[in-house]
Amino acid sequence: MAEEAKKTDEEVGADSGGKVSPLPWILVTLLCGGMGVAVPYILPSSGESPTETREPKPIFENLNPEDTAFVPFEEVVVNLNEGQLTRYLRVGVTLQVPKEAERDIIAKMEEKKALLKNWLLNKISDKSLEEIRGGAGQNRLRREVRDQFNSVLFPDGYDRIFNVLFDEYNVQ
């Protein structure tokens, strides 16, 4: 009797036909997939509590021109990142801002002028001629400048610089 109770693994596999049920694997797969989908909804993504909401950033498409002011920055001249050729870009920057915040923005720009100009010089010097050529290159550079200036001048997350305009944009 003891010998009958001690069947080898081969005999057990032979008795069951050698087939293993896929049901446990299907259940584990569904459970893991469900947990993977649920985790982003359960955990907060940016350290804020899930019930805390931020006010949306202002929409700039419906700007009234009478409510905006234009604040000049500085003209910068930067060598481009070109291999054999020595090319440079001369660009003059003006910022479109809300009229009621113009003085505050000018004061903040004067305070952080060195940081902003250094960033602008470094950003443009990393660009090649192909990256700044044409309207798409100019628009990309304008967006990058606007986003960086907003993040440096206004760390609260509310953009106050609506647009970046180029007074001068010369490549030689």
Secondary structure, DSSP 8 states (H G I E B T S, - for coil): -HHHH---HHHHHHHTTT---SHHHHHHHHHHHHHHHHHHHHS-SSSS-TT---------TT--GGGEEEEEEEEEEEE---SSS--EEEEEEEEEEEGGGHHHHHHHHHHTHHHHHHHHHHHHHT--HHHHSHHHHHHHHHHHHHHHHHHHH-TTS-----EEEEEEEEE-
